[in-house]
């Protein structure tokens, strides 16, 4: 009795038929941009097939379903792929072109596919982060607000009123929520600002070589700044030591 060979189950086609929009990733969009559509020495168009284990040559031919040269039999009709004003719309009926673009070496480096769902998810995540930053800014006290804004505005914060600080902090949180959250969670940001204020008030002095902090009143050395470290980050960390804490308390009385 003959035994029949079992055929391997056909692979499920998960392709989603829909119109797709592609955009160039450039600051200045040319009027037209032609994408390479066939393999050449100048523009190698190959795609590594993980199932077959080797690279396959790509070619966009309008009269073939496949985008692979090794599956295109007979004559081929080539066509230009042209972005106009940085945009290319490919209707769902042109599946082979959409597949070709998805495997093109320039995909996600020179051009991208616009995905409304992914964009909506990204926007949702960003809005959530923005809302969290704004809430954090609203609850932030004046001393910390000044410390955070000093990163952005430098010494200008010293002359700002409380309302100006709160206003600019809210604007900063809305415009750069990720950076604001990082700074707000940085436990040393307030101590760095404290050290800068003390230096501006001449309670302590940073040497010209930025390697030593001294008392402003008598020039006595407080601490040495480790090599290749920001001096204000170094003294902020030093304020957490037993010796530094005593100095911090003394400075606090002088600048309040």
Buried (B, 14 or more C-beta within 10 A) or exposed (E): EEEEEEEEEEEEEEEEEEEBEBBBEEEEBEEEBEBBBBBEEEEEBBBEEEEEEEEBBBBBBEEBEBBBBEEBEEEBEEEEBEBEEBBBEBEEEBBBBBBBBBBBBBBEEBBBBEEEEEEEEEEEEEEEBBEBBBEBBEEBEBEBBBBBBBBBBEEEBEEBEEEBBBEBBBBBBBEBBEBBBEBBEBEBBBBBBBBBBBBEEEBBBBBEEEBBBBBBEEEEEBBEBEEEEEBBBBBBBBBEEEEBEEBBEEBEEEEE
